[in-house]
Amino acid sequence: MGSALLPTLRLKSEVDTAIRDTLDKVLVLRFGRGIDAACLHLDDILARSSWDISKFATVALVDMDSEEIQVYIDYFDITLVPATIFFFNAHHMKMDSG
């Protein structure tokens, strides 16, 4: 389900393209499920703020239930849903919130 305002990526090639082609902006990828209440809440927040941050960030949703996306879930060791991953110029941005 997800947000009607934000693109939902279901294929590995779509995620690869988004990461590779988003230049000079932060790419925010929300990994989650469109039926999960926490994901829907985060999707609403991201959709409402996407216009405000559009000059410096692009937001997309990634469907974790897609079989092709499992390679990213394993690579980034995503265990909590929803998970938010940030990229800049095709490089993963690691953030320390502690």
C-alpha positions as CSV (number, residue, x, y, z in Angstrom):
1,M,0.0,0.0,0.0
2,G,2.3,2.8,1.2
3,S,1.8,6.4,0.3
4,A,0.2,7.7,-2.8
5,L,2.6,10.6,-2.9
6,L,5.9,8.7,-2.6
7,P,7.2,6.2,-5.0
8,T,7.3,2.6,-3.9
9,L,10.3,0.5,-5.1
10,R,9.7,-3.3,-5.3
11,L,12.5,-4.4,-7.5
12,K,16.3,-4.5,-6.8
13,S,16.9,-2.7,-10.1
14,E,14.6,0.1,-9.0
15,V,16.5,0.6,-5.8
16,D,19.8,0.4,-7.6
17,T,18.6,3.1,-10.1
18,A,17.4,5.3,-7.3
19,I,20.7,5.1,-5.5
20,R,22.8,5.6,-8.6
21,D,20.8,8.4,-10.2
22,T,20.1,10.5,-7.1
23,L,22.9,13.1,-7.3
24,D,23.6,16.1,-5.1
25,K,20.7,15.2,-2.9
26,V,20.2,12.9,0.1
27,L,18.2,9.8,-0.8
28,V,16.0,8.6,2.0
29,L,14.8,5.0,1.6
30,R,12.2,3.7,4.0
31,F,12.2,-0.1,4.2
32,G,9.0,-1.5,5.5
33,R,5.6,-2.9,4.7
34,G,2.5,-1.0,3.5
35,I,0.2,-2.9,6.0
36,D,2.3,-2.1,9.1
37,A,0.9,0.6,11.3
38,A,4.3,2.0,12.2
39,C,5.3,2.1,8.5
40,L,2.1,3.9,7.6
41,H,2.7,6.5,10.3
42,L,6.2,7.1,9.1
43,D,5.0,7.2,5.4
44,D,2.5,9.9,6.4
45,I,5.3,12.0,8.0
46,L,7.6,11.5,5.1
47,A,4.9,12.3,2.5
48,R,3.9,15.5,4.4
49,S,7.6,16.7,4.6
50,S,8.7,15.6,1.2
51,W,7.8,18.9,-0.5
52,D,9.7,20.9,2.2
53,I,12.9,18.8,1.8
54,S,12.6,18.4,-2.0
55,K,15.5,20.8,-2.7
56,F,18.0,18.6,-0.8
57,A,16.4,15.2,-0.4
58,T,14.4,12.6,-2.3
59,V,12.2,10.1,-0.4
60,A,11.2,6.6,-1.6
61,L,9.5,3.6,0.0
62,V,11.0,0.1,-0.3
63,D,8.6,-2.8,-0.1
64,M,10.4,-5.4,2.2
65,D,8.0,-8.2,1.2
66,S,9.5,-8.2,-2.3
67,E,11.7,-11.2,-2.8
68,E,14.3,-9.1,-4.8
69,I,14.7,-6.6,-2.0
70,Q,16.0,-9.3,0.4
71,V,19.6,-8.7,-0.8
72,Y,19.4,-5.1,0.7
73,I,17.7,-6.3,3.9
74,D,20.6,-8.7,4.4
75,Y,23.3,-6.3,3.3
76,F,22.1,-3.5,5.7
77,D,21.1,-6.0,8.4
78,I,17.6,-4.6,8.7
79,T,15.9,-6.2,11.6
80,L,13.5,-3.4,12.8
81,V,10.5,-2.3,10.7
82,P,10.4,0.4,9.5
83,A,14.1,1.1,8.8
84,T,15.4,4.3,7.2
85,I,18.6,4.2,5.1
86,F,20.3,7.4,3.8
87,F,22.5,7.8,0.7
88,F,24.4,10.7,-0.7
89,N,25.9,10.5,-4.2
90,A,25.4,6.7,-4.2
91,H,27.2,6.3,-0.9
92,H,25.5,4.9,2.2
93,M,25.5,7.4,5.1
94,K,26.0,5.8,8.4
95,M,24.5,7.8,11.3
96,D,25.2,7.4,15.0
97,S,22.3,8.5,17.1
98,G,24.0,7.5,20.4
